[in-house]
Amino acid sequence: MRTRLSVCLRKLRYRSYEEALAAALGAGIPLRPYRCERCWQFHLTGRIKGKFLPQQRRAKNPPTSA
């Protein structure tokens, strides 16, 4: 979904993904950076619906049921 210009103008902008990620990690709530299609800089969002999230690594030898 494309960010509306009015929303883009209200959000903080970060020049790099790394800068945005550092801000997201320091926020204390789950946030993720994304590149804005309006300003081509990075913003933060808390939305995860429909986004790919990496799965946790599975154990090589999962416990068996008795």
mmCIF file of the N, C-alpha and C atoms, coordinates in Angstrom:
data_MODEL
# 
_entry.id   MODEL 
# 
loop_
_atom_site.group_PDB 
_atom_site.id 
_atom_site.type_symbol 
_atom_site.label_atom_id 
_atom_site.label_alt_id 
_atom_site.label_comp_id 
_atom_site.label_asym_id 
_atom_site.label_entity_id 
_atom_site.label_seq_id 
_atom_site.pdbx_PDB_ins_code 
_atom_site.Cartn_x 
_atom_site.Cartn_y 
_atom_site.Cartn_z 
_atom_site.occupancy 
_atom_site.B_iso_or_equiv 
_atom_site.pdbx_formal_charge 
_atom_site.auth_seq_id 
_atom_site.auth_comp_id 
_atom_site.auth_asym_id 
_atom_site.auth_atom_id 
_atom_site.pdbx_PDB_model_num 
ATOM 1   N N  . MET A 1 1  ? 0.841  -1.171  0.000  1.00 0.00 ? 1  MET A N  1 
ATOM 2   C CA . MET A 1 1  ? 0.000  0.000   0.000  1.00 0.00 ? 1  MET A CA 1 
ATOM 3   C C  . MET A 1 1  ? 0.887  1.235   0.000  1.00 0.00 ? 1  MET A C  1 
ATOM 4   N N  . ARG A 1 2  ? 0.610  2.144   -0.838 1.00 0.00 ? 2  ARG A N  1 
ATOM 5   C CA . ARG A 1 2  ? 1.428  3.342   -0.978 1.00 0.00 ? 2  ARG A CA 1 
ATOM 6   C C  . ARG A 1 2  ? 1.083  4.353   0.112  1.00 0.00 ? 2  ARG A C  1 
ATOM 7   N N  . THR A 1 3  ? 2.117  4.928   0.713  1.00 0.00 ? 3  THR A N  1 
ATOM 8   C CA . THR A 1 3  ? 1.939  5.933   1.756  1.00 0.00 ? 3  THR A CA 1 
ATOM 9   C C  . THR A 1 3  ? 1.409  7.220   1.141  1.00 0.00 ? 3  THR A C  1 
ATOM 10  N N  . ARG A 1 4  ? 0.380  7.794   1.766  1.00 0.00 ? 4  ARG A N  1 
ATOM 11  C CA . ARG A 1 4  ? -0.147 9.074   1.299  1.00 0.00 ? 4  ARG A CA 1 
ATOM 12  C C  . ARG A 1 4  ? 0.865  10.171  1.589  1.00 0.00 ? 4  ARG A C  1 
ATOM 13  N N  . LEU A 1 5  ? 0.907  11.195  0.754  1.00 0.00 ? 5  LEU A N  1 
ATOM 14  C CA . LEU A 1 5  ? 1.852  12.289  0.920  1.00 0.00 ? 5  LEU A CA 1 
ATOM 15  C C  . LEU A 1 5  ? 1.675  12.972  2.269  1.00 0.00 ? 5  LEU A C  1 
ATOM 16  N N  . SER A 1 6  ? 0.442  13.169  2.700  1.00 0.00 ? 6  SER A N  1 
ATOM 17  C CA . SER A 1 6  ? 0.207  13.835  3.987  1.00 0.00 ? 6  SER A CA 1 
ATOM 18  C C  . SER A 1 6  ? 0.772  13.022  5.145  1.00 0.00 ? 6  SER A C  1 
ATOM 19  N N  . VAL A 1 7  ? 0.730  11.701  5.047  1.00 0.00 ? 7  VAL A N  1 
ATOM 20  C CA . VAL A 1 7  ? 1.289  10.830  6.083  1.00 0.00 ? 7  VAL A CA 1 
ATOM 21  C C  . VAL A 1 7  ? 2.809  10.885  6.024  1.00 0.00 ? 7  VAL A C  1 
ATOM 22  N N  . CYS A 1 8  ? 3.362  10.833  4.836  1.00 0.00 ? 8  CYS A N  1 
ATOM 23  C CA . CYS A 1 8  ? 4.813  10.883  4.658  1.00 0.00 ? 8  CYS A CA 1 
ATOM 24  C C  . CYS A 1 8  ? 5.388  12.156  5.272  1.00 0.00 ? 8  CYS A C  1 
ATOM 25  N N  . LEU A 1 9  ? 4.744  13.273  5.053  1.00 0.00 ? 9  LEU A N  1 
ATOM 26  C CA . LEU A 1 9  ? 5.257  14.553  5.547  1.00 0.00 ? 9  LEU A CA 1 
ATOM 27  C C  . LEU A 1 9  ? 5.256  14.641  7.068  1.00 0.00 ? 9  LEU A C  1 
ATOM 28  N N  . ARG A 1 10 ? 4.403  13.865  7.734  1.00 0.00 ? 10 ARG A N  1 
ATOM 29  C CA . ARG A 1 10 ? 4.340  13.890  9.203  1.00 0.00 ? 10 ARG A CA 1 
ATOM 30  C C  . ARG A 1 10 ? 5.344  12.955  9.853  1.00 0.00 ? 10 ARG A C  1 
ATOM 31  N N  . LYS A 1 11 ? 5.869  11.999  9.108  1.00 0.00 ? 11 LYS A N  1 
ATOM 32  C CA . LYS A 1 11 ? 6.759  10.994  9.690  1.00 0.00 ? 11 LYS A CA 1 
ATOM 33  C C  . LYS A 1 11 ? 8.209  11.459  9.679  1.00 0.00 ? 11 LYS A C  1 
ATOM 34  N N  . LEU A 1 12 ? 8.971  10.923  10.645 1.00 0.00 ? 12 LEU A N  1 
ATOM 35  C CA . LEU A 1 12 ? 10.410 11.154  10.646 1.00 0.00 ? 12 LEU A CA 1 
ATOM 36  C C  . LEU A 1 12 ? 11.018 10.436  9.456  1.00 0.00 ? 12 LEU A C  1 
ATOM 37  N N  . ARG A 1 13 ? 12.061 11.018  8.894  1.00 0.00 ? 13 ARG A N  1 
ATOM 38  C CA . ARG A 1 13 ? 12.737 10.420  7.745  1.00 0.00 ? 13 ARG A CA 1 
ATOM 39  C C  . ARG A 1 13 ? 14.158 10.058  8.131  1.00 0.00 ? 13 ARG A C  1 
ATOM 40  N N  . TYR A 1 14 ? 14.599 8.918   7.648  1.00 0.00 ? 14 TYR A N  1 
ATOM 41  C CA . TYR A 1 14 ? 15.959 8.447   7.892  1.00 0.00 ? 14 TYR A CA 1 
ATOM 42  C C  . TYR A 1 14 ? 16.636 8.262   6.547  1.00 0.00 ? 14 TYR A C  1 
ATOM 43  N N  . ARG A 1 15 ? 17.887 8.670   6.455  1.00 0.00 ? 15 ARG A N  1 
ATOM 44  C CA . ARG A 1 15 ? 18.609 8.613   5.183  1.00 0.00 ? 15 ARG A CA 1 
ATOM 45  C C  . ARG A 1 15 ? 19.011 7.206   4.784  1.00 0.00 ? 15 ARG A C  1 
ATOM 46  N N  . SER A 1 16 ? 19.217 6.328   5.773  1.00 0.00 ? 16 SER A N  1 
ATOM 47  C CA . SER A 1 16 ? 19.650 4.967   5.451  1.00 0.00 ? 16 SER A CA 1 
ATOM 48  C C  . SER A 1 16 ? 18.818 3.950   6.227  1.00 0.00 ? 16 SER A C  1 
ATOM 49  N N  . TYR A 1 17 ? 18.831 2.724   5.722  1.00 0.00 ? 17 TYR A N  1 
ATOM 50  C CA . TYR A 1 17 ? 18.147 1.625   6.399  1.00 0.00 ? 17 TYR A CA 1 
ATOM 51  C C  . TYR A 1 17 ? 18.755 1.407   7.778  1.00 0.00 ? 17 TYR A C  1 
ATOM 52  N N  . GLU A 1 18 ? 20.078 1.483   7.866  1.00 0.00 ? 18 GLU A N  1 
ATOM 53  C CA . GLU A 1 18 ? 20.774 1.250   9.131  1.00 0.00 ? 18 GLU A CA 1 
ATOM 54  C C  . GLU A 1 18 ? 20.384 2.284   10.180 1.00 0.00 ? 18 GLU A C  1 
ATOM 55  N N  . GLU A 1 19 ? 20.267 3.545   9.772  1.00 0.00 ? 19 GLU A N  1 
ATOM 56  C CA . GLU A 1 19 ? 19.857 4.611   10.689 1.00 0.00 ? 19 GLU A CA 1 
ATOM 57  C C  . GLU A 1 19 ? 18.430 4.367   11.183 1.00 0.00 ? 19 GLU A C  1 
ATOM 58  N N  . ALA A 1 20 ? 17.543 3.979   10.281 1.00 0.00 ? 20 ALA A N  1 
ATOM 59  C CA . ALA A 1 20 ? 16.159 3.698   10.651 1.00 0.00 ? 20 ALA A CA 1 
ATOM 60  C C  . ALA A 1 20 ? 16.073 2.475   11.552 1.00 0.00 ? 20 ALA A C  1 
ATOM 61  N N  . LEU A 1 21 ? 16.865 1.451   11.262 1.00 0.00 ? 21 LEU A N  1 
ATOM 62  C CA . LEU A 1 21 ? 16.860 0.243   12.077 1.00 0.00 ? 21 LEU A CA 1 
ATOM 63  C C  . LEU A 1 21 ? 17.348 0.540   13.489 1.00 0.00 ? 21 LEU A C  1 
ATOM 64  N N  . ALA A 1 22 ? 18.373 1.366   13.627 1.00 0.00 ? 22 ALA A N  1 
ATOM 65  C CA . ALA A 1 22 ? 18.870 1.743   14.948 1.00 0.00 ? 22 ALA A CA 1 
ATOM 66  C C  . ALA A 1 22 ? 17.786 2.471   15.740 1.00 0.00 ? 22 ALA A C  1 
ATOM 67  N N  . ALA A 1 23 ? 17.039 3.340   15.082 1.00 0.00 ? 23 ALA A N  1 
ATOM 68  C CA . ALA A 1 23 ? 15.946 4.049   15.741 1.00 0.00 ? 23 ALA A CA 1 
ATOM 69  C C  . ALA A 1 23 ? 14.839 3.076   16.141 1.00 0.00 ? 23 ALA A C  1 
ATOM 70  N N  . ALA A 1 24 ? 14.545 2.109   15.283 1.00 0.00 ? 24 ALA A N  1 
ATOM 71  C CA . ALA A 1 24 ? 13.502 1.119   15.571 1.00 0.00 ? 24 ALA A CA 1 
ATOM 72  C C  . ALA A 1 24 ? 13.884 0.266   16.774 1.00 0.00 ? 24 ALA A C  1 
ATOM 73  N N  . LEU A 1 25 ? 15.141 -0.152  16.840 1.00 0.00 ? 25 LEU A N  1 
ATOM 74  C CA . LEU A 1 25 ? 15.590 -0.994  17.951 1.00 0.00 ? 25 LEU A CA 1 
ATOM 75  C C  . LEU A 1 25 ? 15.590 -0.229  19.270 1.00 0.00 ? 25 LEU A C  1 
ATOM 76  N N  . GLY A 1 26 ? 15.794 1.072   19.224 1.00 0.00 ? 26 GLY A N  1 
ATOM 77  C CA . GLY A 1 26 ? 15.810 1.883   20.433 1.00 0.00 ? 26 GLY A CA 1 
ATOM 78  C C  . GLY A 1 26 ? 14.445 2.389   20.859 1.00 0.00 ? 26 GLY A C  1 
ATOM 79  N N  . ALA A 1 27 ? 13.410 2.073   20.110 1.00 0.00 ? 27 ALA A N  1 
ATOM 80  C CA . ALA A 1 27 ? 12.076 2.610   20.389 1.00 0.00 ? 27 ALA A CA 1 
ATOM 81  C C  . ALA A 1 27 ? 11.377 1.925   21.555 1.00 0.00 ? 27 ALA A C  1 
ATOM 82  N N  . GLY A 1 28 ? 11.743 0.696   21.842 1.00 0.00 ? 28 GLY A N  1 
ATOM 83  C CA . GLY A 1 28 ? 11.096 -0.024  22.935 1.00 0.00 ? 28 GLY A CA 1 
ATOM 84  C C  . GLY A 1 28 ? 9.793  -0.703  22.553 1.00 0.00 ? 28 GLY A C  1 
ATOM 85  N N  . ILE A 1 29 ? 9.359  -0.540  21.317 1.00 0.00 ? 29 ILE A N  1 
ATOM 86  C CA . ILE A 1 29 ? 8.172  -1.229  20.797 1.00 0.00 ? 29 ILE A CA 1 
ATOM 87  C C  . ILE A 1 29 ? 8.559  -1.837  19.446 1.00 0.00 ? 29 ILE A C  1 
ATOM 88  N N  . PRO A 1 30 ? 7.848  -2.888  19.003 1.00 0.00 ? 30 PRO A N  1 
ATOM 89  C CA . PRO A 1 30 ? 8.215  -3.517  17.722 1.00 0.00 ? 30 PRO A CA 1 
ATOM 90  C C  . PRO A 1 30 ? 7.961  -2.587  16.530 1.00 0.00 ? 30 PRO A C  1 
ATOM 91  N N  . LEU A 1 31 ? 9.021  -2.160  15.886 1.00 0.00 ? 31 LEU A N  1 
ATOM 92  C CA . LEU A 1 31 ? 8.934  -1.330  14.692 1.00 0.00 ? 31 LEU A CA 1 
ATOM 93  C C  . LEU A 1 31 ? 9.872  -1.900  13.641 1.00 0.00 ? 31 LEU A C  1 
ATOM 94  N N  . ARG A 1 32 ? 9.584  -1.604  12.378 1.00 0.00 ? 32 ARG A N  1 
ATOM 95  C CA . ARG A 1 32 ? 10.484 -2.012  11.306 1.00 0.00 ? 32 ARG A CA 1 
ATOM 96  C C  . ARG A 1 32 ? 10.600 -0.868  10.300 1.00 0.00 ? 32 ARG A C  1 
ATOM 97  N N  . PRO A 1 33 ? 11.780 -0.715  9.718  1.00 0.00 ? 33 PRO A N  1 
ATOM 98  C CA . PRO A 1 33 ? 11.963 0.329   8.707  1.00 0.00 ? 33 PRO A CA 1 
ATOM 99  C C  . PRO A 1 33 ? 11.437 -0.115  7.343  1.00 0.00 ? 33 PRO A C  1 
ATOM 100 N N  . TYR A 1 34 ? 11.041 0.857   6.545  1.00 0.00 ? 34 TYR A N  1 
ATOM 101 C CA . TYR A 1 34 ? 10.646 0.588   5.161  1.00 0.00 ? 34 TYR A CA 1 
ATOM 102 C C  . TYR A 1 34 ? 10.996 1.805   4.309  1.00 0.00 ? 34 TYR A C  1 
ATOM 103 N N  . ARG A 1 35 ? 11.244 1.567   3.029  1.00 0.00 ? 35 ARG A N  1 
ATOM 104 C CA . ARG A 1 35 ? 11.533 2.673   2.113  1.00 0.00 ? 35 ARG A CA 1 
ATOM 105 C C  . ARG A 1 35 ? 10.213 3.244   1.601  1.00 0.00 ? 35 ARG A C  1 
ATOM 106 N N  . CYS A 1 36 ? 10.077 4.540   1.724  1.00 0.00 ? 36 CYS A N  1 
ATOM 107 C CA . CYS A 1 36 ? 8.861  5.235   1.302  1.00 0.00 ? 36 CYS A CA 1 
ATOM 108 C C  . CYS A 1 36 ? 8.876  5.449   -0.210 1.00 0.00 ? 36 CYS A C  1 
ATOM 109 N N  . GLU A 1 37 ? 7.751  5.182   -0.850 1.00 0.00 ? 37 GLU A N  1 
ATOM 110 C CA . GLU A 1 37 ? 7.633  5.376   -2.295 1.00 0.00 ? 37 GLU A CA 1 
ATOM 111 C C  . GLU A 1 37 ? 7.415  6.836   -2.667 1.00 0.00 ? 37 GLU A C  1 
ATOM 112 N N  . ARG A 1 38 ? 7.182  7.681   -1.673 1.00 0.00 ? 38 ARG A N  1 
ATOM 113 C CA . ARG A 1 38 ? 6.981  9.113   -1.929 1.00 0.00 ? 38 ARG A CA 1 
ATOM 114 C C  . ARG A 1 38 ? 8.293  9.893   -1.881 1.00 0.00 ? 38 ARG A C  1 
ATOM 115 N N  . CYS A 1 39 ? 9.053  9.718   -0.788 1.00 0.00 ? 39 CYS A N  1 
ATOM 116 C CA . CYS A 1 39 ? 10.273 10.514  -0.595 1.00 0.00 ? 39 CYS A CA 1 
ATOM 117 C C  . CYS A 1 39 ? 11.548 9.706   -0.805 1.00 0.00 ? 39 CYS A C  1 
ATOM 118 N N  . TRP A 1 40 ? 11.457 8.405   -0.973 1.00 0.00 ? 40 TRP A N  1 
ATOM 119 C CA . TRP A 1 40 ? 12.572 7.478   -1.179 1.00 0.00 ? 40 TRP A CA 1 
ATOM 120 C C  . TRP A 1 40 ? 13.550 7.443   -0.011 1.00 0.00 ? 40 TRP A C  1 
ATOM 121 N N  . GLN A 1 41 ? 13.100 7.907   1.157  1.00 0.00 ? 41 GLN A N  1 
ATOM 122 C CA . GLN A 1 41 ? 13.881 7.751   2.371  1.00 0.00 ? 41 GLN A CA 1 
ATOM 123 C C  . GLN A 1 41 ? 13.200 6.672   3.200  1.00 0.00 ? 41 GLN A C  1 
ATOM 124 N N  . PHE A 1 42 ? 13.665 6.461   4.421  1.00 0.00 ? 42 PHE A N  1 
ATOM 125 C CA . PHE A 1 42 ? 13.122 5.394   5.255  1.00 0.00 ? 42 PHE A CA 1 
ATOM 126 C C  . PHE A 1 42 ? 12.267 5.960   6.371  1.00 0.00 ? 42 PHE A C  1 
ATOM 127 N N  . HIS A 1 43 ? 11.157 5.287   6.664  1.00 0.00 ? 43 HIS A N  1 
ATOM 128 C CA . HIS A 1 43 ? 10.274 5.584   7.785  1.00 0.00 ? 43 HIS A CA 1 
ATOM 129 C C  . HIS A 1 43 ? 10.187 4.327   8.641  1.00 0.00 ? 43 HIS A C  1 
ATOM 130 N N  . LEU A 1 44 ? 9.514  4.450   9.793  1.00 0.00 ? 44 LEU A N  1 
ATOM 131 C CA . LEU A 1 44 ? 9.272  3.298   10.659 1.00 0.00 ? 44 LEU A CA 1 
ATOM 132 C C  . LEU A 1 44 ? 7.788  2.992   10.685 1.00 0.00 ? 44 LEU A C  1 
ATOM 133 N N  . THR A 1 45 ? 7.467  1.718   10.786 1.00 0.00 ? 45 THR A N  1 
ATOM 134 C CA . THR A 1 45 ? 6.081  1.289   10.915 1.00 0.00 ? 45 THR A CA 1 
ATOM 135 C C  . THR A 1 45 ? 5.985  0.161   11.925 1.00 0.00 ? 45 THR A C  1 
ATOM 136 N N  . GLY A 1 46 ? 4.822  0.043   12.523 1.00 0.00 ? 46 GLY A N  1 
ATOM 137 C CA . GLY A 1 46 ? 4.553  -1.056  13.438 1.00 0.00 ? 46 GLY A CA 1 
ATOM 138 C C  . GLY A 1 46 ? 3.710  -2.132  12.785 1.00 0.00 ? 46 GLY A C  1 
ATOM 139 N N  . ARG A 1 47 ? 3.295  -1.900  11.552 1.00 0.00 ? 47 ARG A N  1 
ATOM 140 C CA . ARG A 1 47 ? 2.440  -2.867  10.856 1.00 0.00 ? 47 ARG A CA 1 
ATOM 141 C C  . ARG A 1 47 ? 3.253  -4.052  10.361 1.00 0.00 ? 47 ARG A C  1 
ATOM 142 N N  . ILE A 1 48 ? 2.678  -5.243  10.520 1.00 0.00 ? 48 ILE A N  1 
ATOM 143 C CA . ILE A 1 48 ? 3.346  -6.446  10.027 1.00 0.00 ? 48 ILE A CA 1 
ATOM 144 C C  . ILE A 1 48 ? 2.413  -7.296  9.169  1.00 0.00 ? 48 ILE A C  1 
ATOM 145 N N  . LYS A 1 49 ? 1.141  -6.948  9.097  1.00 0.00 ? 49 LYS A N  1 
ATOM 146 C CA . LYS A 1 49 ? 0.189  -7.743  8.329  1.00 0.00 ? 49 LYS A CA 1 
ATOM 147 C C  . LYS A 1 49 ? 0.600  -7.798  6.858  1.00 0.00 ? 49 LYS A C  1 
ATOM 148 N N  . GLY A 1 50 ? 0.723  -9.019  6.344  1.00 0.00 ? 50 GLY A N  1 
ATOM 149 C CA . GLY A 1 50 ? 1.064  -9.201  4.946  1.00 0.00 ? 50 GLY A CA 1 
ATOM 150 C C  . GLY A 1 50 ? 2.538  -9.050  4.636  1.00 0.00 ? 50 GLY A C  1 
ATOM 151 N N  . LYS A 1 51 ? 3.362  -8.889  5.657  1.00 0.00 ? 51 LYS A N  1 
ATOM 152 C CA . LYS A 1 51 ? 4.796  -8.721  5.440  1.00 0.00 ? 51 LYS A CA 1 
ATOM 153 C C  . LYS A 1 51 ? 5.528  -10.001 5.781  1.00 0.00 ? 51 LYS A C  1 
ATOM 154 N N  . PHE A 1 52 ? 6.615  -10.275 5.083  1.00 0.00 ? 52 PHE A N  1 
ATOM 155 C CA . PHE A 1 52 ? 7.426  -11.458 5.343  1.00 0.00 ? 52 PHE A CA 1 
ATOM 156 C C  . PHE A 1 52 ? 8.238  -11.234 6.606  1.00 0.00 ? 52 PHE A C  1 
ATOM 157 N N  . LEU A 1 53 ? 8.091  -12.142 7.552  1.00 0.00 ? 53 LEU A N  1 
ATOM 158 C CA . LEU A 1 53 ? 8.891  -12.113 8.767  1.00 0.00 ? 53 LEU A CA 1 
ATOM 159 C C  . LEU A 1 53 ? 9.714  -13.386 8.812  1.00 0.00 ? 53 LEU A C  1 
ATOM 160 N N  . PRO A 1 54 ? 11.021 -13.267 9.055  1.00 0.00 ? 54 PRO A N  1 
ATOM 161 C CA . PRO A 1 54 ? 11.854 -14.472 9.081  1.00 0.00 ? 54 PRO A CA 1 
ATOM 162 C C  . PRO A 1 54 ? 11.413 -15.434 10.168 1.00 0.00 ? 54 PRO A C  1 
ATOM 163 N N  . GLN A 1 55 ? 11.389 -16.729 9.832  1.00 0.00 ? 55 GLN A N  1 
ATOM 164 C CA . GLN A 1 55 ? 11.024 -17.748 10.810 1.00 0.00 ? 55 GLN A CA 1 
ATOM 165 C C  . GLN A 1 55 ? 12.223 -18.047 11.689 1.00 0.00 ? 55 GLN A C  1 
ATOM 166 N N  . GLN A 1 56 ? 11.944 -18.447 12.918 1.00 0.00 ? 56 GLN A N  1 
ATOM 167 C CA . GLN A 1 56 ? 13.029 -18.834 13.805 1.00 0.00 ? 56 GLN A CA 1 
ATOM 168 C C  . GLN A 1 56 ? 13.627 -20.129 13.283 1.00 0.00 ? 56 GLN A C  1 
ATOM 169 N N  . ARG A 1 57 ? 14.912 -20.282 13.505 1.00 0.00 ? 57 ARG A N  1 
ATOM 170 C CA . ARG A 1 57 ? 15.583 -21.505 13.051 1.00 0.00 ? 57 ARG A CA 1 
ATOM 171 C C  . ARG A 1 57 ? 15.068 -22.689 13.848 1.00 0.00 ? 57 ARG A C  1 
ATOM 172 N N  . ARG A 1 58 ? 14.804 -23.759 13.138 1.00 0.00 ? 58 ARG A N  1 
ATOM 173 C CA . ARG A 1 58 ? 14.328 -24.978 13.788 1.00 0.00 ? 58 ARG A CA 1 
ATOM 174 C C  . ARG A 1 58 ? 15.509 -25.754 14.332 1.00 0.00 ? 58 ARG A C  1 
ATOM 175 N N  . ALA A 1 59 ? 15.281 -26.428 15.437 1.00 0.00 ? 59 ALA A N  1 
ATOM 176 C CA . ALA A 1 59 ? 16.328 -27.270 16.025 1.00 0.00 ? 59 ALA A CA 1 
ATOM 177 C C  . ALA A 1 59 ? 16.601 -28.443 15.092 1.00 0.00 ? 59 ALA A C  1 
ATOM 178 N N  . LYS A 1 60 ? 17.868 -28.852 15.020 1.00 0.00 ? 60 LYS A N  1 
ATOM 179 C CA . LYS A 1 60 ? 18.220 -29.969 14.136 1.00 0.00 ? 60 LYS A CA 1 
ATOM 180 C C  . LYS A 1 60 ? 17.570 -31.264 14.596 1.00 0.00 ? 60 LYS A C  1 
ATOM 181 N N  . ASN A 1 61 ? 17.499 -31.480 15.905 1.00 0.00 ? 61 ASN A N  1 
ATOM 182 C CA . ASN A 1 61 ? 16.906 -32.694 16.460 1.00 0.00 ? 61 ASN A CA 1 
ATOM 183 C C  . ASN A 1 61 ? 15.771 -32.301 17.403 1.00 0.00 ? 61 ASN A C  1 
ATOM 184 N N  . PRO A 1 62 ? 14.572 -32.094 16.868 1.00 0.00 ? 62 PRO A N  1 
ATOM 185 C CA . PRO A 1 62 ? 13.461 -31.713 17.738 1.00 0.00 ? 62 PRO A CA 1 
ATOM 186 C C  . PRO A 1 62 ? 13.116 -32.842 18.701 1.00 0.00 ? 62 PRO A C  1 
ATOM 187 N N  . PRO A 1 63 ? 12.625 -32.496 19.902 1.00 0.00 ? 63 PRO A N  1 
ATOM 188 C CA . PRO A 1 63 ? 12.271 -33.548 20.865 1.00 0.00 ? 63 PRO A CA 1 
ATOM 189 C C  . PRO A 1 63 ? 11.140 -34.418 20.326 1.00 0.00 ? 63 PRO A C  1 
ATOM 190 N N  . THR A 1 64 ? 11.189 -35.693 20.652 1.00 0.00 ? 64 THR A N  1 
ATOM 191 C CA . THR A 1 64 ? 10.156 -36.630 20.201 1.00 0.00 ? 64 THR A CA 1 
ATOM 192 C C  . THR A 1 64 ? 9.138  -36.831 21.307 1.00 0.00 ? 64 THR A C  1 
ATOM 193 N N  . SER A 1 65 ? 7.905  -37.089 20.917 1.00 0.00 ? 65 SER A N  1 
ATOM 194 C CA . SER A 1 65 ? 6.838  -37.345 21.893 1.00 0.00 ? 65 SER A CA 1 
ATOM 195 C C  . SER A 1 65 ? 6.883  -38.799 22.330 1.00 0.00 ? 65 SER A C  1 
ATOM 196 N N  . ALA A 1 66 ? 6.530  -39.032 23.591 1.00 0.00 ? 66 ALA A N  1 
ATOM 197 C CA . ALA A 1 66 ? 6.536  -40.406 24.123 1.00 0.00 ? 66 ALA A CA 1 
ATOM 198 C C  . ALA A 1 66 ? 5.226  -41.091 23.872 1.00 0.00 ? 66 ALA A C  1 
# 
